[in-house]
Amino acid sequence: MHRVIAIAAAGLSLAGCSSFSMDSFKSAPPPMQVQLDSAPPGADAVTSLGPGCKTPCTVSIPTPETNFSVTFNLPKYQPATVPVTVTRVPGDFTSPATTTLDPSPVVAELQPAGPPPRAAHKPMRPKKKKPKPVAAAPAAAAAPASAFPDPSAPPPAAAPAAAPSR
């Protein structure tokens, strides 16, 4: 009889405690495995939840309550951040709660970094305009007669024959 009273007293003390809940009987969700990959491979991937690794790899994270992101960094490539959507389906007495991630696996396609920007730009100089060629004058009027004929000039025309006088 002594034992029954002790169990009943313990039950009454728990029922009157406001901090008691059924949640204390639930186990903590197991950590999730997240696959991370990049093209090209070898990037440092870090989740916004903390864990990271060098791709391709798998990290173990606590089951997330909200969305998170994964940032990928690789020398000579632009960094990339991929958002991850977390979908939770609460469980009931017959099935456990489930958490899914989208995308899974988390993959980033890294783009090559462009050339580094120049420190200072030189001002552009205006182009010099070429003078327009002057219309060519007849060879006889442009230059005095020379002992050496111009090789690019057309051959001289034959002088018209004089008409016989009567």
SERO-4910 file (N, C-alpha, C, O; in steps of 0.05 Angstrom, whole numbers):
BEGIN
 pado doro    nc1    nc2    nc3   cac1   cac2   cac3    cc1    cc2    cc3    oc1    oc2    oc3
  Met    A     16    -24      0      0      0      0     17     25      0     11     46    -12
  His    A     39     23     13     57     45     15     67     53    -13     71     77    -18
  Arg    A     71     34    -30     81     39    -57     60     53    -74     67     70    -90
  Val    A     35     46    -72     13     58    -87     11     88    -81      6    104    -99
  Ile    A     13     95    -56     11    123    -48     34    139    -60     29    162    -69
  Ala    A     58    129    -61     81    143    -72     77    148   -102     84    169   -112
  Ile    A     67    128   -117     62    131   -145     40    151   -151     42    167   -169
  Ala    A     19    150   -135     -3    169   -138      6    197   -132     -2    216   -146
  Ala    A     22    201   -112     32    227   -106     50    238   -128     49    262   -134
  Ala    A     67    221   -140     84    229   -161     68    237   -186     74    257   -199
  Gly    A     46    223   -191     29    229   -214     15    255   -210     12    271   -228
  Leu    A      5    261   -185     -8    286   -180     11    310   -182      4    331   -191
  Ser    A     36    306   -173     55    328   -175     62    334   -204     67    358   -210
  Leu    A     63    314   -221     68    320   -250     44    333   -263     48    350   -280
  Ala    A     21    325   -256     -3    336   -268     -6    366   -261    -17    381   -277
  Gly    A      3    374   -238      0    401   -230     23    419   -240     21    443   -238
  Cys    A     43    408   -252     66    423   -262     59    434   -289     53    419   -308
  Ser    A     61    461   -292     54    473   -318     76    469   -339     70    472   -363
  Ser    A    100    462   -332    121    459   -352    121    431   -364    137    426   -382
  Phe    A    104    413   -355    103    386   -366     88    387   -392     66    399   -394
  Ser    A     99    374   -412     85    372   -438     92    345   -451    111    332   -443
  Met    A     77    338   -471     82    313   -485    107    315   -503    117    295   -511
  Asp    A    116    340   -508    140    344   -524    164    331   -512    183    324   -526
  Ser    A    164    328   -486    188    317   -473    191    287   -479    213    276   -476
  Phe    A    170    274   -489    172    247   -496    181    243   -525    188    221   -533
  Lys    A    180    265   -541    188    263   -569    219    263   -570    232    278   -555
  Ser    A    230    248   -588    259    248   -592    266    270   -611    251    279   -628
  Ala    A    291    279   -608    301    300   -626    303    289   -654    312    266   -657
  Pro    A    297    304   -674    299    293   -701    328    287   -708    346    302   -699
  Pro    A    333    266   -723    361    259   -729    372    280   -748    357    293   -763
  Pro    A    398    283   -748    410    302   -767    405    293   -796    402    269   -802
  Met    A    405    313   -814    400    307   -843    427    307   -857    445    321   -850
  Gln    A    428    291   -878    452    290   -895    445    306   -920    425    301   -933
  Val    A    462    326   -927    457    343   -951    481    339   -970    504    343   -962
  Gln    A    475    330   -994    495    327  -1015    500    354  -1028    482    367  -1036
  Leu    A    526    361  -1031    534    386  -1043    553    379  -1066    571    363  -1064
  Asp    A    548    392  -1089    566    388  -1113    568    414  -1128    551    431  -1126
  Ser    A    589    416  -1144    593    439  -1161    606    431  -1187    619    411  -1190
  Ala    A    602    449  -1207    615    445  -1233    631    470  -1238    619    491  -1242
  Pro    A    657    470  -1238    675    447  -1234    676    439  -1204    670    455  -1187
  Pro    A    684    414  -1199    686    405  -1171    710    418  -1157    727    430  -1169
  Gly    A    710    415  -1130    732    426  -1115    726    452  -1101    744    464  -1089
  Ala    A    701    462  -1103    693    487  -1091    689    484  -1061    681    462  -1051
  Asp    A    694    505  -1046    687    505  -1017    658    512  -1015    649    533  -1024
  Ala    A    642    494  -1003    613    498  -1000    608    501   -970    615    484   -954
  Val    A    594    523   -963    587    528   -935    557    533   -933    547    550   -948
  Thr    A    544    519   -915    515    524   -911    512    548   -892    529    554   -876
  Ser    A    489    561   -894    483    584   -876    478    573   -848    475    589   -829
  Leu    A    476    547   -844    472    535   -818    499    529   -805    499    522   -781
  Gly    A    521    531   -820    547    528   -808    565    507   -822    586    514   -831
  Pro    A    556    482   -824    574    461   -835    581    467   -865    565    479   -879
  Gly    A    605    458   -872    614    461   -900    634    439   -907    642    424   -890
  Cys    A    641    438   -933    660    418   -942    670    426   -970    661    447   -981
  Lys    A    688    410   -982    698    414  -1009    683    395  -1027    683    371  -1023
  Thr    A    671    406  -1048    654    390  -1066    670    370  -1083    693    376  -1090
  Pro    A    658    348  -1090    632    337  -1082    634    325  -1054    654    312  -1047
  Cys    A    613    329  -1038    614    320  -1010    586    318   -999    566    326  -1012
  Thr    A    584    309   -974    559    307   -959    564    319   -931    584    312   -918
  Val    A    546    337   -922    549    348   -896    525    339   -879    503    334   -889
  Ser    A    529    338   -853    508    331   -834    500    356   -820    516    370   -808
  Ile    A    474    362   -822    463    387   -810    440    379   -791    427    359   -795
  Pro    A    436    395   -770    412    390   -754    388    395   -772    388    412   -789
  Thr    A    366    380   -767    342    383   -783    333    412   -782    326    422   -761
  Pro    A    334    425   -806    328    454   -806    298    460   -802    280    445   -811
  Glu    A    292    482   -788    265    491   -784    256    510   -807    233    511   -813
  Thr    A    276    524   -819    270    543   -840    288    539   -863    307    523   -862
  Asn    A    283    554   -885    300    553   -909    328    562   -902    332    576   -883
  Phe    A    347    553   -918    375    561   -914    388    563   -942    375    559   -962
  Ser    A    414    570   -942    427    572   -968    455    559   -966    466    555   -944
  Val    A    466    554   -990    493    543   -991    509    561  -1010    501    566  -1032
  Thr    A    533    570  -1001    550    587  -1017    574    572  -1026    587    558  -1010
  Phe    A    580    573  -1052    602    559  -1064    624    579  -1072    618    599  -1085
  Asn    A    649    573  -1066    672    590  -1073    694    573  -1084    701    552  -1074
  Leu    A    705    583  -1107    728    569  -1120    745    591  -1132    735    608  -1146
  Pro    A    772    590  -1127    789    610  -1140    786    611  -1170    782    591  -1183
  Lys    A    787    635  -1181    784    641  -1209    755    637  -1219    751    637  -1244
  Tyr    A    736    634  -1201    708    632  -1208    691    651  -1191    699    657  -1169
  Gln    A    669    659  -1202    651    677  -1187    637    660  -1166    629    637  -1171
  Pro    A    634    671  -1141    619    655  -1121    590    652  -1129    579    669  -1143
  Ala    A    578    631  -1119    549    626  -1124    535    617  -1099    547    603  -1082
  Thr    A    511    627  -1095    495    620  -1072    469    607  -1082    455    617  -1099
  Val    A    463    583  -1071    439    568  -1079    420    567  -1055    427    557  -1034
  Pro    A    396    578  -1058    376    576  -1036    364    548  -1035    360    535  -1055
  Val    A    359    539  -1010    348    512  -1006    322    516   -991    321    528   -970
  Thr    A    301    504  -1002    274    506   -989    270    481   -972    274    459   -980
  Val    A    261    486   -947    256    464   -928    225    461   -926    211    480   -921
  Thr    A    216    436   -930    188    429   -928    185    409   -906    196    387   -907
  Arg    A    169    416   -885    165    398   -863    136    388   -863    117    404   -866
  Val    A    133    362   -860    106    350   -858    105    338   -830    120    319   -824
  Pro    A     87    349   -813     86    339   -786     76    310   -785     60    302   -802
  Gly    A     86    295   -767     78    267   -764     53    265   -746     44    285   -734
  Asp    A     43    241   -744     21    236   -725     28    211   -709     51    203   -709
  Phe    A      8    199   -697     14    175   -681     24    151   -698     37    134   -687
  Thr    A     17    151   -723     24    128   -740     49    133   -757     60    113   -767
  Ser    A     57    158   -761     80    163   -778     97    186   -767     86    204   -755
  Pro    A    122    184   -771    140    206   -761    139    230   -779    130    229   -802
  Ala    A    148    253   -769    149    277   -784    171    274   -806    191    260   -801
  Thr    A    167    287   -829    187    285   -850    195    313   -858    180    332   -857
  Thr    A    220    315   -866    231    341   -876    244    335   -902    261    317   -905
  Thr    A    237    351   -923    250    348   -949    263    374   -957    255    396   -949
  Leu    A    284    372   -973    299    395   -982    297    397  -1012    297    377  -1026
  Asp    A    295    422  -1022    293    426  -1051    312    449  -1058    307    471  -1048
  Pro    A    332    445  -1074    340    421  -1089    355    402  -1071    367    409  -1051
  Ser    A    355    377  -1080    370    357  -1066    379    337  -1087    363    323  -1099
  Pro    A    405    335  -1093    428    348  -1081    429    378  -1089    417    386  -1109
  Val    A    444    393  -1074    448    421  -1079    473    424  -1098    495    417  -1090
  Val    A    468    434  -1122    489    436  -1142    491    464  -1152    471    478  -1156
  Ala    A    516    474  -1155    521    501  -1166    539    498  -1190    558    483  -1190
  Glu    A    532    513  -1211    549    515  -1235    564    541  -1234    552    563  -1238
  Leu    A    590    540  -1228    606    564  -1224    615    576  -1251    623    561  -1269
  Gln    A    614    602  -1253    622    617  -1277    650    627  -1274    657    637  -1252
  Pro    A    667    626  -1295    694    637  -1292    693    667  -1286    676    681  -1296
  Ala    A    712    675  -1270    714    704  -1264    727    718  -1287    745    707  -1300
  Gly    A    717    742  -1293    728    758  -1315    756    769  -1308    765    765  -1285
  Pro    A    769    782  -1327    795    794  -1320    792    816  -1299    771    828  -1298
  Pro    A    812    820  -1283    809    841  -1262    806    868  -1275    817    873  -1297
  Pro    A    791    886  -1263    787    912  -1275    813    928  -1275    829    925  -1257
  Arg    A    815    946  -1295    839    963  -1296    838    984  -1274    817    993  -1267
  Ala    A    862    991  -1265    864   1010  -1243    855   1038  -1252    839   1051  -1239
  Ala    A    865   1046  -1275    858   1073  -1285    854   1071  -1316    870   1058  -1329
  His    A    834   1083  -1325    829   1083  -1354    843   1108  -1366    841   1130  -1356
  Lys    A    856   1104  -1389    868   1126  -1403    847   1140  -1420    830   1126  -1432
  Pro    A    847   1166  -1420    826   1180  -1436    832   1175  -1466    855   1173  -1474
  Met    A    812   1173  -1481    815   1168  -1510    822   1194  -1523    810   1215  -1518
  Arg    A    841   1192  -1541    849   1216  -1557    832   1216  -1583    827   1195  -1594
  Pro    A    823   1240  -1591    808   1241  -1616    826   1233  -1639    850   1239  -1640
  Lys    A    814   1219  -1658    830   1211  -1682    836   1236  -1699    819   1254  -1702
  Lys    A    860   1236  -1710    867   1258  -1728    853   1253  -1755    853   1230  -1766
  Lys    A    842   1274  -1765    828   1272  -1791    849   1274  -1813    867   1290  -1812
  Lys    A    846   1257  -1833    864   1257  -1856    855   1279  -1875    831   1283  -1879
  Pro    A    874   1294  -1886    866   1315  -1904    854   1303  -1930    863   1282  -1939
  Lys    A    834   1316  -1941    822   1306  -1965    841   1312  -1988    854   1333  -1989
  Pro    A    843   1293  -2007    861   1297  -2030    850   1320  -2047    825   1322  -2051
  Val    A    868   1336  -2058    860   1358  -2075    857   1347  -2103    872   1329  -2112
  Ala    A    837   1357  -2118    832   1347  -2145    857   1351  -2162    870   1372  -2161
  Ala    A    864   1331  -2177    889   1333  -2193    885   1352  -2216    865   1351  -2231
  Ala    A    904   1370  -2220    903   1389  -2242    916   1376  -2266    931   1357  -2263
  Pro    A    911   1386  -2290    924   1375  -2313    954   1376  -2310    965   1395  -2299
  Ala    A    968   1356  -2318    996   1353  -2314   1012   1377  -2326   1031   1386  -2314
  Ala    A   1003   1386  -2349   1018   1408  -2362   1016   1434  -2346   1035   1449  -2345
  Ala    A    993   1439  -2334    990   1464  -2320   1001   1462  -2292   1009   1482  -2280
  Ala    A   1002   1438  -2280   1011   1435  -2253   1041   1437  -2250   1050   1448  -2230
  Ala    A   1055   1427  -2268   1084   1427  -2265   1097   1438  -2291   1087   1433  -2313
  Pro    A   1119   1452  -2288   1133   1461  -2312   1144   1437  -2327   1148   1415  -2315
  Ala    A   1149   1441  -2351   1160   1419  -2368   1187   1410  -2356   1203   1426  -2347
  Ser    A   1191   1384  -2356   1215   1373  -2345   1228   1356  -2365   1215   1346  -2384
  Ala    A   1253   1352  -2362   1268   1335  -2380   1260   1306  -2375   1264   1289  -2392
  Phe    A   1250   1301  -2352   1242   1274  -2345   1211   1272  -2343   1200   1284  -2325
  Pro    A   1198   1258  -2361   1169   1258  -2360   1159   1242  -2335   1173   1224  -2325
  Asp    A   1135   1249  -2327   1123   1236  -2304   1114   1208  -2313   1098   1206  -2332
  Pro    A   1123   1186  -2300   1115   1160  -2309   1085   1154  -2305   1074   1137  -2319
  Ser    A   1072   1167  -2286   1044   1162  -2281   1026   1179  -2298   1002   1175  -2298
  Ala    A   1037   1198  -2313   1021   1216  -2330   1014   1202  -2356   1030   1186  -2366
  Pro    A    991   1208  -2368    984   1196  -2394   1002   1207  -2416   1013   1229  -2413
  Pro    A   1006   1192  -2436   1024   1202  -2458   1012   1227  -2471    988   1230  -2473
  Pro    A   1030   1245  -2479   1020   1270  -2491   1006   1265  -2517   1013   1247  -2533
  Ala    A    985   1281  -2522    970   1279  -2547    986   1291  -2570   1001   1310  -2566
  Ala    A    983   1279  -2593    998   1289  -2616    986   1316  -2625    961   1320  -2624
  Ala    A   1003   1334  -2632    994   1361  -2640    980   1358  -2667    988   1343  -2684
  Pro    A    957   1373  -2671    943   1371  -2696    960   1382  -2719    974   1402  -2716
  Ala    A    959   1368  -2741    975   1377  -2765    963   1402  -2776    939   1406  -2776
  Ala    A    981   1419  -2784    972   1445  -2795    961   1441  -2823    971   1425  -2839
  Ala    A    940   1455  -2828    928   1453  -2855    945   1467  -2875    956   1489  -2869
  Pro    A    949   1456  -2899    966   1470  -2919    954   1497  -2927    930   1499  -2931
  Ser    A    970   1516  -2930    961   1543  -2937    959   1545  -2967    975   1532  -2981
  Arg    A    942   1560  -2977    939   1563  -3006    943   1591  -3012    942   1598  -3036
***
